[in-house]
């Protein structure tokens, strides 16, 4: 033997069909149900389920939403978090959108509401750090914080909906507690359409437990 392979490998025949590639996994849209306060652990749980589903490749998230408000700082943080998600985010009110929950709701690129949804506005409040008396400096600091929250919410309503500076004067949204219906929400751009909530067939569905 001269050390040569008696059966050298043959080159593949031209145009030989290749084995088919495995099909890409089907990424289903996801619907979350969030009915509760804008505070921990509810807000934390919503962030967690959104992170998990985005990590799994989801491109569309619908949140069926109802909240009577909660912590102002948590609300603005949750708004910015939801806006940062690399998905098509739809918010659909199925009940109440009250107070700071309005800012969270406005994070949706598409926003809808059921016909019996309501939207509540009122002045922002800040909690005293400790029970009892406060100094004038502490009171002034709390007042500045409340004014800052009001201005930030007004800017978001102008940016994400159809409110104007004149609306805040004429409607007195933050001077008294006022509840508006779905028709008002559509007129002012809080929602794009009034319609019943629908979870598409085949969607993944999860309730955000608190």
C-alpha positions as CSV (number, residue, x, y, z in Angstrom):
1,X,0.0,0.0,0.0
2,X,1.3,3.5,-0.8
3,X,-0.7,5.1,2.0
4,X,-3.4,6.6,-0.3
5,X,-7.1,6.2,0.6
6,X,-8.5,3.7,-1.9
7,X,-11.9,5.4,-1.6
8,X,-11.3,9.1,-1.5
9,X,-14.4,11.3,-0.7
10,X,-16.3,12.3,-3.8
11,X,-17.5,15.9,-4.2
12,X,-21.2,16.4,-3.9
13,X,-23.2,16.2,-7.1
14,X,-24.2,19.6,-8.5
15,X,-27.6,20.9,-7.4
16,X,-27.9,18.2,-4.9
17,X,-30.9,19.2,-2.6
18,X,-29.9,20.2,0.9
19,X,-31.9,19.0,3.9
20,X,-34.6,21.5,4.8
21,X,-33.9,23.9,7.6
22,X,-36.0,23.4,10.7
23,X,-39.0,25.8,10.8
24,X,-38.5,29.0,12.8
25,X,-40.4,28.9,16.1
26,X,-43.7,30.7,16.0
27,X,-43.7,33.8,18.2
28,X,-47.2,34.3,19.6
29,X,-48.6,37.7,20.8
30,X,-49.0,38.0,24.5
31,X,-51.9,39.5,26.5
32,X,-51.4,40.5,30.1
33,X,-54.3,41.3,32.5
34,X,-53.3,44.1,35.0
35,X,-56.0,45.1,37.4
36,X,-54.6,46.7,40.5
37,X,-52.6,49.6,42.0
38,X,-49.5,51.3,40.5
39,X,-47.3,50.3,43.4
40,X,-45.2,47.4,44.4
41,X,-45.5,44.4,44.2
42,X,-47.9,44.9,41.3
43,X,-45.7,47.2,39.3
44,X,-42.6,45.0,39.9
45,X,-44.6,41.9,38.7
46,X,-45.7,43.7,35.5
47,X,-42.1,44.6,34.8
48,X,-41.0,41.0,35.4
49,X,-43.5,39.4,33.1
50,X,-42.7,41.9,30.4
51,X,-39.0,41.2,30.7
52,X,-39.5,37.5,30.5
53,X,-41.8,37.6,27.5
54,X,-39.6,40.0,25.6
55,X,-36.5,37.8,26.3
56,X,-38.5,34.9,24.7
57,X,-38.8,36.8,21.5
58,X,-42.3,38.3,21.8
59,X,-42.9,41.3,19.5
60,X,-46.5,42.2,20.5
61,X,-47.8,42.8,24.0
62,X,-51.4,43.8,24.9
63,X,-52.2,44.9,28.4
64,X,-55.8,44.7,29.5
65,X,-55.6,47.5,32.1
66,X,-57.5,48.8,35.0
67,X,-56.1,50.8,37.9
68,X,-57.2,53.3,40.5
69,X,-53.8,54.9,40.6
70,X,-51.1,54.6,43.3
71,X,-47.5,55.8,43.7
72,X,-46.6,58.7,41.5
73,X,-42.9,57.9,41.2
74,X,-43.7,54.3,40.4
75,X,-46.1,55.5,37.7
76,X,-43.6,57.6,35.8
77,X,-41.0,54.9,36.1
78,X,-43.4,52.3,34.7
79,X,-44.3,54.6,31.9
80,X,-40.7,55.0,30.8
81,X,-40.0,51.2,31.2
82,X,-43.0,50.3,29.0
83,X,-42.0,52.9,26.4
84,X,-38.5,51.3,26.3
85,X,-39.7,47.8,25.4
86,X,-38.8,46.7,21.9
87,X,-42.4,45.5,21.1
88,X,-45.6,46.8,19.7
89,X,-47.5,47.7,23.0
90,X,-51.2,48.0,23.1
91,X,-53.0,49.3,26.2
92,X,-56.7,48.6,26.5
93,X,-58.7,50.0,29.4
94,X,-61.2,47.5,30.8
95,X,-62.3,49.6,33.8
96,X,-60.7,52.5,35.5
97,X,-57.7,54.7,34.5
98,X,-57.3,56.9,37.6
99,X,-54.7,59.4,38.6
100,X,-51.1,58.3,37.9
101,X,-52.4,55.2,36.1
102,X,-53.1,57.6,33.3
103,X,-49.4,58.1,32.7
104,X,-48.9,54.3,32.6
105,X,-51.8,53.9,30.1
106,X,-50.3,56.5,27.8
107,X,-47.2,54.3,27.3
108,X,-49.2,52.3,24.8
109,X,-48.5,52.9,21.1
110,X,-52.1,51.9,20.5
111,X,-54.7,52.7,23.2
112,X,-58.2,51.5,23.3
113,X,-61.0,51.4,26.0
114,X,-64.2,49.6,26.6
115,X,-67.3,51.7,26.3
116,X,-67.8,51.8,30.1
117,X,-64.3,52.8,31.0
118,X,-63.7,55.9,33.1
119,X,-60.8,58.3,33.4
120,X,-60.2,60.2,36.7
121,X,-58.1,63.3,37.1
122,X,-57.2,65.0,40.4
123,X,-54.4,67.0,42.0
124,X,-51.2,65.2,42.9
125,X,-50.5,64.6,46.6
126,X,-47.2,63.8,48.3
127,X,-47.0,62.0,51.6
128,X,-45.4,63.5,54.6
129,X,-42.2,61.7,55.5
130,X,-43.2,61.1,59.1
131,X,-46.4,61.6,61.1
132,X,-46.8,64.8,63.0
133,X,-45.5,68.3,62.3
134,X,-43.3,69.4,59.4
135,X,-41.1,72.4,59.0
136,X,-41.7,75.1,56.5
137,X,-38.8,73.8,54.5
138,X,-40.2,70.3,54.4
139,X,-43.6,71.6,53.4
140,X,-42.1,73.8,50.6
141,X,-40.2,70.7,49.3
142,X,-43.4,68.6,49.2
143,X,-45.2,71.4,47.4
144,X,-42.4,71.7,44.8
145,X,-42.6,67.9,44.3
146,X,-46.3,68.0,43.8
147,X,-46.0,70.9,41.2
148,X,-43.3,68.9,39.4
149,X,-45.5,65.9,39.1
150,X,-48.3,68.0,37.8
151,X,-46.1,69.6,35.1
152,X,-44.7,66.3,34.0
153,X,-48.1,64.8,33.7
154,X,-49.3,67.8,31.6
155,X,-46.3,67.4,29.3
156,X,-47.1,63.8,28.8
157,X,-50.8,64.5,28.0
158,X,-49.7,67.0,25.4
159,X,-47.1,64.7,24.0
160,X,-49.0,61.5,23.9
161,X,-52.6,62.7,23.6
162,X,-54.3,65.8,22.2
163,X,-54.4,68.1,25.2
164,X,-53.4,71.8,25.0
165,X,-52.3,74.4,27.6
166,X,-55.8,75.9,27.2
167,X,-57.4,72.5,28.1
168,X,-55.7,72.5,31.5
169,X,-57.1,75.9,32.2
170,X,-60.6,75.4,31.0
171,X,-61.0,71.8,32.3
172,X,-59.2,72.4,35.6
173,X,-58.0,68.8,35.5
174,X,-55.8,69.2,38.5
175,X,-57.9,71.6,40.5
176,X,-60.7,69.2,41.4
177,X,-61.5,65.6,41.1
178,X,-63.1,65.0,37.7
179,X,-64.2,61.7,36.1
180,X,-64.6,61.5,32.3
181,X,-66.1,58.8,30.1
182,X,-64.8,56.9,27.0
183,X,-66.2,59.6,24.6
184,X,-64.1,62.3,26.3
185,X,-61.0,60.0,26.2
186,X,-61.4,59.5,22.5
187,X,-62.0,63.2,21.8
188,X,-58.8,64.2,23.7
189,X,-56.7,61.4,22.2
190,X,-56.2,59.4,25.4
191,X,-57.5,56.4,23.4
192,X,-57.6,55.9,19.7
193,X,-60.8,53.9,19.6
194,X,-63.6,52.8,21.9
195,X,-64.2,49.1,21.5
196,X,-64.5,45.8,23.4
197,X,-61.3,44.1,24.5
198,X,-60.4,41.1,22.4
199,X,-57.7,38.5,23.1
200,X,-56.7,37.0,19.7
201,X,-57.0,33.3,19.4
202,X,-53.7,31.6,20.0
203,X,-52.3,34.3,22.2
204,X,-50.4,33.6,25.3
205,X,-52.4,34.9,28.3
206,X,-51.2,35.7,31.8
207,X,-52.7,37.5,34.8
208,X,-50.3,39.7,36.7
209,X,-50.8,38.5,40.3
210,X,-49.9,40.9,43.1
